[in-house]
Amino acid sequence: MPQPSPDAELDRLFHALSDATRRAIVERLAREAASVSALAEPFAMSMPAVVQHLAVLERAGVVVSRKVGRVRTYRLTPDGTLTARTWLDRHRLHAERALDRLSQRGHRD
């Protein structure tokens, strides 16, 4: 299977994290793995709607699931947000360098 382009990976990841419900699910999974029913509990939405949110997160590589019997459990993937973190860090470094240059210029004036 061909590897998706970094831009496609970023698009999927940022899309997945653009929704408040999905971010809340990620925060919940940061504490520990959980079943679909446990993840659905705090939300005023149907179980199929929660499953759709989980599918978006899984396609983006943020979570993985495991089914044992009738129970599907989700957990965060260790490097699920690595592409975004790398992209953000690269842009943060550029901004910090620009600020450093501006600061140095201010000290010379």
Backbone torsions as a table, in degrees:
resi	resn	phi	psi	omega
1	MET	NA	128.9	-178.8
2	PRO	-68.3	146.8	178.0
3	GLN	-74.3	135.6	176.1
4	PRO	-67.2	151.9	178.4
5	SER	-66.7	154.3	177.7
6	PRO	-57.0	-36.5	178.5
7	ASP	-64.5	-40.8	179.2
8	ALA	-65.3	-39.9	177.7
9	GLU	-63.2	-45.3	178.3
10	LEU	-61.5	-44.0	179.4
11	ASP	-59.1	-46.1	179.9
12	ARG	-63.3	-43.3	-177.6
13	LEU	-66.7	-48.5	-179.8
14	PHE	-65.7	-35.2	175.3
15	HIS	-62.6	-45.6	-178.6
16	ALA	-60.9	-39.2	-176.4
17	LEU	-89.1	-0.9	-179.3
18	SER	-77.3	-11.9	-176.7
19	ASP	-100.9	131.8	-177.5
20	ALA	-61.4	-37.6	179.0
21	THR	-64.1	-44.5	-179.9
22	ARG	-66.0	-37.8	176.4
23	ARG	-63.8	-38.8	177.7
24	ALA	-64.6	-38.3	177.1
25	ILE	-63.8	-43.1	178.7
26	VAL	-61.9	-43.2	178.4
27	GLU	-61.4	-40.5	178.2
28	ARG	-64.1	-43.8	-179.2
29	LEU	-71.6	-18.1	176.2
30	ALA	-66.1	-25.3	178.2
31	ARG	-80.6	-43.8	-179.6
32	GLU	-173.6	161.2	175.8
33	ALA	-63.1	154.0	-177.9
34	ALA	-151.7	154.1	176.5
35	SER	-77.3	163.8	178.4
36	VAL	-58.7	-44.0	-178.0
37	SER	-64.7	-37.8	177.5
38	ALA	-67.2	-38.4	178.9
39	LEU	-68.9	-32.9	-177.9
40	ALA	-76.8	-23.2	-172.6
41	GLU	-48.9	-48.7	-175.4
42	PRO	-78.3	-4.7	-174.8
43	PHE	-102.8	142.6	177.0
44	ALA	-90.4	65.2	178.9
45	MET	-149.2	165.2	-178.0
46	SER	-71.7	159.0	176.8
47	MET	-59.9	-43.6	177.0
48	PRO	-59.2	-34.0	177.7
49	ALA	-65.7	-41.2	177.7
50	VAL	-65.0	-40.9	178.4
51	VAL	-61.6	-38.2	177.1
52	GLN	-63.8	-41.9	176.7
53	HIS	-61.4	-42.7	179.1
54	LEU	-64.4	-35.7	178.2
55	ALA	-64.2	-39.6	177.2
56	VAL	-62.7	-45.0	179.2
57	LEU	-64.7	-36.6	-179.9
58	GLU	-70.3	-42.3	177.0
59	ARG	-62.0	-31.5	179.1
60	ALA	-79.7	-8.4	179.2
61	GLY	82.8	13.7	-178.6
62	VAL	-81.4	-35.8	-179.2
63	VAL	-129.6	160.4	170.5
64	VAL	-130.5	156.1	-179.8
65	SER	-124.4	159.1	177.2
66	ARG	-141.8	131.9	179.9
67	LYS	-108.5	125.7	175.6
68	VAL	-124.5	112.1	-174.3
69	GLY	65.1	-123.5	179.6
70	ARG	-99.0	1.2	-174.9
71	VAL	-104.5	123.8	175.0
72	ARG	-102.6	125.8	-178.7
73	THR	-114.7	138.8	179.6
74	TYR	-113.1	148.6	173.3
75	ARG	-145.0	158.6	176.7
76	LEU	-71.6	148.2	172.6
77	THR	-88.2	141.8	-176.0
78	PRO	-57.0	-40.7	-177.1
79	ASP	-111.2	26.5	-175.8
80	GLY	-60.9	-27.7	-179.0
81	THR	-112.1	13.4	-176.3
82	LEU	-59.4	-42.0	-179.7
83	THR	-58.9	-45.1	-179.8
84	ALA	-69.5	-41.4	179.3
85	ARG	-61.5	-41.4	178.4
86	THR	-62.8	-45.5	-179.9
87	TRP	-62.7	-46.4	-179.6
88	LEU	-64.9	-41.7	179.0
89	ASP	-61.5	-41.0	179.6
90	ARG	-60.6	-43.5	179.8
91	HIS	-73.1	-32.7	176.7
92	ARG	-64.0	-42.4	179.9
93	LEU	-62.2	-41.4	177.7
94	HIS	-62.2	-43.7	-179.1
95	ALA	-66.0	-41.4	-179.9
96	GLU	-64.5	-40.3	178.4
97	ARG	-63.4	-42.6	178.8
98	ALA	-62.1	-41.9	178.2
99	LEU	-65.7	-38.8	177.3
100	ASP	-61.4	-44.3	178.7
101	ARG	-62.6	-42.6	179.1
102	LEU	-63.0	-42.3	179.6
103	SER	-64.1	-43.3	179.1
104	GLN	-63.5	-38.8	177.9
105	ARG	-63.5	-39.3	179.8
106	GLY	-66.2	-34.4	179.5
107	HIS	-73.1	-24.1	179.2
108	ARG	-81.6	-23.3	-177.0
109	ASP	-75.3	NA	NA
